[in-house]
Amino acid sequence: MSESLGSILKKIRESKGLSLEDVSERTRVSKNIISSIEKDNLGEISSDFYARNFVRLYAEFLGASEEKPVKDFLIRTAEKKDASKAIGVSKEVKGNLIWLRDKRYGFRILLVMLAIFVLGIGFLGAKKFTKILYSRYKTHQKLRPTRQTKTVQIQPVKVKGPTASRQILTIQPEEKTNLIVKEKKDTYFELKIEARSSTPIQVTKKDGSLLFKGTLKKGSSDIWKAEDELVVELGNAGAVVFSIDGKNIGSPGKKGEKKRLRVTKEGILE
């Protein structure tokens, strides 16, 4: 029967006349660890890594590295170490694969959420656009004038004499409809004032009703309507041009001249 690792190392130590204290002092390995190795109680050492190193160090100190039990132990623990490394690497690879898989699923979920967001924005935009179109359609329908229709009613009328009874047509208008009736052009006139430079101006009706009071800015123009007469007060009569019913009648005064004018359909009355 072959001897164990611990018994061979103990026999070599004793053959050299060394005590456990001598070996511990010279190898810097504790006495308890050396005793555990010699008793083959390697499980008492904290890990296989430390057990392998202590055995290798103790065997080299005694010159027993070539003993078969020592070589077998070192080879066996080295294989175990490599296997543990392989297991660790495989776990790391597996973890990376799981991480990649989770990342891929997360990316897909992000894409789905983005697509839902874009579709939601598009739906809201289409709904808003449809609402605007519908409101414009309703407004247009309200502004369209209603056609006025007439009802034709046939009433029998008895006529004296040999002639047979006759029928005549009577036309009855329906109820009044909401028609937009334009003003007749001949009932009023239009006064247009164009400003060549900014000037203060006041426009009132004949009865004193104020139509405008302020500054007519350079390059701008405005139009006022009246049935009989307009009263115009100008701070700079030469800075404006009058037009009555589209007919240009020029400036009503000189530059810097203040004037109060009465304007009718026929022209300017000072």
C-alpha positions in Angstrom: 0.0 0.0 0.0 1.4 3.4 -1.1 2.0 6.0 1.6 0.0 9.2 1.8 1.3 12.7 1.1 1.4 13.7 4.8 3.1 10.5 6.0 5.9 10.8 3.3 6.6 14.5 4.2 6.6 13.6 8.0 9.0 10.7 7.4 11.4 12.9 5.4 11.3 15.7 8.1 12.1 13.3 10.9 14.9 11.7 8.9 16.5 15.1 8.7 16.1 15.7 12.4 13.8 18.6 12.1 11.0 19.5 14.5 7.7 21.2 13.5 9.1 24.4 15.2 12.2 24.3 13.0 10.2 23.9 9.8 7.8 26.7 10.8 10.6 29.1 11.7 12.5 28.5 8.5 9.6 28.3 6.0 7.4 31.0 7.7 4.5 28.6 7.6 2.6 28.1 10.9 3.1 25.0 12.9 -0.6 24.1 12.8 -0.7 24.1 8.9 2.4 21.9 8.7 0.8 19.5 11.2 -2.4 19.5 9.1 -0.4 18.6 6.0 1.4 15.8 7.7 -1.9 14.4 9.1 -3.5 14.7 5.6 -6.1 17.1 7.0 -5.9 19.6 4.1 -9.5 20.5 4.5 -8.6 22.5 7.6 -6.8 25.0 5.4 -9.0 27.9 4.4 -8.9 27.1 0.6 -7.5 24.7 -2.0 -5.3 27.5 -3.3 -3.5 28.0 0.0 -3.3 24.2 0.6 -1.6 23.7 -2.8 0.9 26.5 -2.1 1.7 25.3 1.4 2.2 21.7 0.2 4.5 22.9 -2.7 6.5 25.1 -0.3 6.9 22.4 2.3 7.9 19.8 -0.2 10.5 22.1 -1.8 11.9 22.8 1.6 12.3 19.1 2.4 13.5 18.3 -1.2 10.5 16.0 -1.7 9.0 17.7 -4.8 9.6 14.6 -6.9 7.8 12.2 -4.6 4.8 10.7 -6.4 2.1 11.6 -3.8 3.4 15.2 -3.9 3.4 15.4 -7.7 0.0 13.7 -7.9 -1.5 16.3 -5.4 0.0 19.2 -7.2 -1.3 18.0 -10.6 -4.7 17.2 -9.2 -5.1 20.6 -7.6 -3.8 22.4 -10.7 -6.5 20.7 -12.8 -9.1 21.6 -10.3 -7.9 25.2 -10.4 -8.1 25.3 -14.2 -11.6 23.8 -14.1 -12.7 26.4 -11.6 -11.3 29.1 -13.9 -13.2 27.6 -16.8 -16.4 27.6 -14.8 -15.8 31.2 -13.9 -15.2 32.2 -17.5 -18.3 30.3 -18.6 -20.4 32.1 -16.0 -19.0 35.4 -17.2 -19.8 34.6 -20.8 -23.3 33.5 -19.8 -23.8 36.7 -17.9 -22.7 38.7 -20.9 -25.1 36.8 -23.2 -27.9 37.5 -20.7 -27.0 41.1 -20.6 -26.9 41.3 -24.4 -30.3 39.6 -24.6 -31.8 41.9 -22.1 -30.3 44.9 -23.9 -31.8 43.7 -27.2 -35.2 43.3 -25.7 -34.9 46.7 -24.1 -34.1 48.2 -27.4 -37.1 46.6 -29.0 -39.3 47.9 -26.3 -37.9 51.4 -26.8 -38.7 51.2 -30.5 -42.2 50.1 -29.8 -42.8 52.9 -27.4 -41.3 55.4 -29.9 -43.7 54.2 -32.6 -46.7 54.5 -30.3 -45.6 58.0 -29.4 -45.3 59.0 -33.1 -48.6 57.5 -34.0 -50.3 59.3 -31.0 -48.9 62.6 -32.2 -50.1 61.9 -35.7 -53.6 61.0 -34.5 -53.9 64.1 -32.4 -52.7 66.3 -35.3 -55.2 64.7 -37.7 -58.0 65.1 -35.2 -57.1 68.8 -34.7 -56.9 69.3 -38.5 -60.3 67.7 -39.1 -61.9 69.8 -36.3 -60.5 73.0 -38.0 -61.9 72.0 -41.4 -65.3 71.2 -39.9 -65.5 74.5 -38.1 -64.6 76.4 -41.3 -67.3 74.4 -43.2 -69.9 75.3 -40.6 -68.9 79.0 -40.7 -69.1 78.9 -44.5 -72.6 77.4 -44.3 -73.8 80.1 -42.0 -72.5 82.9 -44.2 -74.1 81.5 -47.4 -77.3 83.5 -48.3 -80.5 81.7 -48.3 -82.3 81.6 -51.6 -85.7 83.3 -51.6 -88.4 81.0 -53.0 -92.0 81.7 -53.9 -94.9 79.5 -53.5 -97.3 79.1 -56.5 -100.9 78.4 -55.4 -103.7 77.6 -57.8 -107.1 79.0 -56.8 -110.3 78.4 -58.7 -112.3 81.5 -59.7 -115.9 81.4 -60.7 -116.7 83.5 -63.8 -120.3 84.5 -64.7 -121.5 83.6 -68.1 -121.4 80.7 -70.3 -117.7 80.2 -70.0 -116.4 77.4 -67.8 -114.8 78.1 -64.5 -111.2 79.3 -64.8 -108.1 78.9 -62.6 -105.7 81.7 -62.0 -102.2 81.6 -60.5 -101.5 83.6 -57.3 -98.0 84.0 -56.1 -97.5 84.3 -52.4 -94.0 85.0 -51.0 -92.7 82.9 -48.2 -91.5 84.2 -44.9 -88.6 86.7 -45.0 -85.2 85.1 -45.3 -81.8 86.2 -44.1 -80.5 87.8 -47.2 -77.4 90.0 -47.2 -78.7 93.1 -49.1 -76.1 95.5 -50.4 -76.5 99.2 -49.9 -77.5 101.0 -53.0 -74.6 103.0 -54.3 -76.6 106.1 -55.1 -77.6 106.6 -51.4 -74.1 107.4 -50.1 -70.7 108.5 -51.3 -67.2 107.4 -50.4 -64.3 109.7 -49.3 -60.9 108.2 -49.5 -57.9 110.1 -47.9 -54.3 109.0 -48.7 -51.5 110.3 -46.6 -48.2 111.4 -48.3 -46.8 112.1 -44.9 -48.1 111.6 -41.4 -50.8 114.1 -40.4 -53.4 114.5 -37.7 -57.0 114.2 -38.9 -60.5 114.2 -37.6 -63.6 113.0 -39.6 -67.2 113.6 -38.4 -70.6 113.3 -39.9 -72.9 116.3 -40.4 -74.7 115.6 -37.2 -71.4 115.7 -35.3 -70.9 111.9 -34.9 -67.2 111.2 -34.7 -65.9 108.7 -37.2 -62.2 109.0 -36.8 -59.7 111.1 -34.8 -56.0 110.4 -34.8 -52.9 110.4 -37.1 -53.0 109.1 -40.6 -49.5 107.7 -41.1 -47.4 108.2 -44.2 -48.3 105.8 -47.0 -51.6 104.7 -45.5 -55.2 105.5 -46.5 -58.7 105.1 -45.2 -62.3 105.4 -46.5 -65.4 106.9 -44.9 -68.9 106.8 -46.1 -71.8 109.3 -45.7 -75.2 109.9 -47.2 -75.0 113.7 -47.2 -71.9 115.4 -45.8 -68.6 114.7 -44.0 -66.6 117.3 -42.0 -62.8 116.8 -42.2 -60.3 118.7 -40.0 -56.7 118.5 -41.2 -53.5 119.4 -39.5 -51.5 119.4 -42.8 -53.8 119.8 -45.8 -51.0 119.5 -48.3 -49.9 116.1 -46.9 -53.1 114.3 -48.1 -54.9 113.5 -51.3 -58.7 113.2 -51.5 -60.7 110.9 -53.7 -64.6 111.0 -53.9 -66.2 107.9 -55.3 -62.9 106.8 -56.8 -62.2 110.2 -58.5 -59.0 111.8 -57.5 -59.4 115.5 -56.6 -55.9 116.2 -55.3 -54.8 117.9 -52.1 -57.3 120.2 -50.4 -54.6 122.7 -49.3 -51.0 123.7 -49.0 -48.2 121.9 -47.0 -48.5 122.8 -43.3 -51.9 124.4 -43.7 -54.6 123.6 -41.2 -58.1 123.3 -42.7 -61.7 122.4 -41.8 -63.5 121.1 -44.8 -67.1 120.0 -45.7 -67.1 117.2 -48.2 -70.2 116.1 -50.2 -70.8 113.9 -53.2 -70.3 116.9 -55.4 -66.9 117.9 -54.0 -65.2 120.0 -51.2 -67.0 122.9 -49.5 -64.8 125.1 -47.4 
